[in-house]
Amino acid sequence: MSFRSLPPIAIYFVLLMSAYSPLAWCMRDKVQSVHQHGDLRALYINTLKKSVTGILLETQSYQPAASAKESQLRVVPFQREKRINGEDWPVQGLSMVGLKRLDNLETLFNHIEALKIPGDLIECGVWRGGASLFMRGLLKAHGVTDRTVHLVDSFDGLPKNSTGADDDGWSEMEVLKVPLEAVQGAFERYELLDRQVHFHKGYFRDSLPAFRQFFTGRIALLRMDGDMYESTTDILYNLVDLLSPGACIVVDDWEIPVCQRAMKDFFATHSLEPTIHHIDTTAVYFCLEDPVKLNMGWYDSFNAKRVT
């Protein structure tokens, strides 16, 4: 006798008994566990975002004056919209990039994972390390063990202008000078300081060539926060040829004129026309499907004109 030929009441009892079988209970618990695990992961990721930006405690902000001089920084009350958009610098907080840019980092991480784009995650210009710490948290939350987060920074503020394209305002800002030990300490407090985090100390013109000497892998996600023409240029000419096909670049300072000019000069020199996606009022991202062969002759000429 087939299952379909049973009387309705018999079918009801068969289903009822199967629902209370050990296998059914096991499957139900497994489904609930999967849902619960996903919910806890999302909760951890969202809490991490709000923690590193200072949103959880609604911390006060540094509001830079137009001239970007340290002496003109003012402490102002927490403003949620500014913190979400990365338009202030938290007095207590590990990142000034804002919630929208961290949301974007999560989206791009999910993108490279879904498409299995190989490579590490690297941030150039890390301040207190919050955005990089968040990327390491994403690896931890998703159980990813084959990628590393690299932090490249002087850990002593921005360099003095060496090209004439920038001014020295950035180099004079003490609030941007965060020691390496302080950034490592933040990772340790969040229990994220491990073998999947590497630190590379020095101004980009020095630390990035040194990085290239030992790095044998690829880059899947590059986050640029150089603020200056020369810093942006140093990042591009030392890292873009290490990108995997389909890798993405986040440019934190697109709305700073000298930074955007450096980006557009690089695009023009290499005949690139990427689709630029705006994240908020300041930052953008784009992805490159094809490998880029760097015009090192241009960069050599650029370096030859720099003041040491």
Sequence and secondary structure as in RCSB ss.txt:
>XXXX:A:sequence
MSFRSLPPIAIYFVLLMSAYSPLAWCMRDKVQSVHQHGDLRALYINTLKKSVTGILLETQSYQPAASAKESQLRV
VPFQREKRINGEDWPVQGLSMVGLKRLDNLETLFNHIEALKIPGDLIECGVWRGGASLFMRGLLKAHGVTDRTVH
LVDSFDGLPKNSTGADDDGWSEMEVLKVPLEAVQGAFERYELLDRQVHFHKGYFRDSLPAFRQFFTGRIALLRMD
GDMYESTTDILYNLVDLLSPGACIVVDDWEIPVCQRAMKDFFATHSLEPTIHHIDTTAVYFCLEDPVKLNMGWYD
SFNAKRVT
>XXXX:A:secstr
  GGGS HHHHHHHHHHHHTSHHHHHHHHHHHHHHHHHHHHHHHHHHHHHHHTTTTTT  EEE  TT  GGG EE
E   HHHHHTT SEESS S SSHHHHHHHHHHHHHHHHHTT   EEEEE  TTSHHHHHHHHHHHHTT  S  EE
EEE SS     SSSSS STGGG GGG   HHHHHHHHHHTT  STTEEEEES HHHHHHHHHHH  S EEEEEE 
  SHHHHHHHHHHHGGGEEEEEEEEETTTTSHHHHHHHHHHHHHTT     EE SSS EEEEE S     HHHHH
HHHHT   
